[in-house]
């Protein structure tokens, strides 16, 4: 498929504008909205897969990648995976053949999913990887 020049510009401008808008909105929401305690943590005393996500987003917005990984590893990892998929698409739009083979390898994705489940199970028993 041939892309028109204005479509190529939109592929670059719209995501950047969207990211900027989301960052401003997230900073406002995180500064002025109080979130309730996770029901799984409050009643069952276990960390669910989403526990720490809000704090991970706050840490990413502050530029603290290590703290974001500590709070909830899925937020920074999924952000990187989404950025890589977008990068592939942007190169395709500009006519450059670029493919990250790991993103399209089913074995890699299954391995990542298994590691994700193991991590979320273990963080309930290993305090060093539990969200703070």
C-alpha positions in Angstrom: 0.0 0.0 0.0 1.3 3.4 -0.9 1.0 6.1 1.7 0.5 9.8 0.9 2.9 12.4 2.3 0.4 13.8 4.7 -0.3 10.2 6.0 3.4 9.8 6.7 3.5 13.0 8.6 0.4 11.9 10.6 2.1 8.7 11.5 4.8 10.7 13.3 2.8 13.6 14.6 -0.3 12.0 16.0 1.5 9.5 18.3 3.8 12.1 19.6 0.9 14.5 20.3 -1.0 11.7 21.9 1.9 10.8 24.2 2.3 14.4 25.2 -1.5 14.7 25.9 -1.5 11.5 27.9 1.5 12.6 29.9 -0.2 15.9 30.8 -3.5 14.1 31.6 -1.7 11.5 33.7 0.2 14.0 35.7 -3.1 15.9 36.4 -5.0 12.7 37.3 -2.3 11.3 39.5 -1.9 14.6 41.3 -5.6 15.3 42.0 -7.3 11.9 42.1 -7.2 9.5 45.0 -7.3 5.8 44.1 -8.8 3.2 46.4 -6.8 0.2 47.7 -6.7 -2.8 45.5 -9.5 -5.2 46.7 -7.2 -8.3 46.2 -4.6 -6.7 48.5 -7.2 -5.3 51.0 -9.3 -8.5 51.4 -7.1 -11.4 50.3 -3.7 -9.9 51.2 -2.2 -10.8 47.8 -0.8 -8.7 45.0 -2.8 -9.0 41.8 -1.2 -8.5 38.4 -2.3 -4.9 38.4 -1.0 -4.0 41.9 1.6 -1.2 41.6 0.6 -0.2 38.0 -0.4 3.3 39.1 2.8 3.8 41.0 4.7 2.4 38.0 3.1 4.9 35.7 4.0 7.7 38.1 7.6 6.5 38.2 7.8 6.4 34.4 6.5 9.9 34.2 9.2 11.0 36.7 11.8 9.1 34.6 12.6 6.5 37.3 12.6 3.3 35.2 14.0 1.1 38.0 11.3 2.1 40.4 8.7 1.5 37.6 10.1 -2.0 37.1 9.9 -2.6 40.9 6.3 -1.4 41.2 4.9 -3.4 38.3 7.2 -4.8 35.6 4.4 -5.1 33.0 4.0 -1.3 32.6 7.5 -0.6 31.3 7.8 -3.9 29.5 4.5 -3.4 27.6 5.5 0.2 26.9 8.7 -1.0 25.2 6.8 -3.7 23.2 4.2 -1.2 22.1 7.0 1.2 21.0 8.7 -1.5 19.0 5.5 -2.4 17.2 4.9 1.2 16.4 8.5 1.5 15.2 7.9 -1.4 12.8 4.7 0.3 11.5 6.4 3.7 11.0 9.2 2.2 9.0 6.7 0.3 6.9 4.8 3.6 6.2 8.0 5.2 5.0 8.9 2.3 2.8 11.7 0.8 4.8 11.7 -2.9 5.3 12.2 -3.4 9.0 11.0 -6.3 11.1 11.8 -7.2 14.7 11.7 -11.0 14.5 11.2 -11.4 18.3 7.8 -9.6 18.2 6.5 -12.1 15.7 7.9 -15.3 17.2 5.2 -17.2 19.0 7.8 -19.1 21.2 9.2 -15.8 22.4 5.7 -14.4 23.3 4.8 -17.6 25.1 8.0 -17.5 27.1 7.3 -13.9 28.0 3.8 -14.8 29.1 5.1 -17.7 31.3 7.7 -15.4 32.9 5.0 -12.8 33.5 2.8 -15.4 35.3 5.8 -16.7 37.4 6.7 -13.1 38.3 3.2 -12.3 39.5 3.1 -15.5 41.5 6.5 -15.0 43.1 6.1 -11.4 44.1 3.5 -12.5 46.7 6.2 -14.6 48.4 9.5 -12.7 47.7 9.4 -9.3 49.4 12.3 -8.1 47.2 10.1 -8.0 44.1 6.9 -6.9 45.7 5.6 -3.4 45.0 6.6 -0.8 47.5 
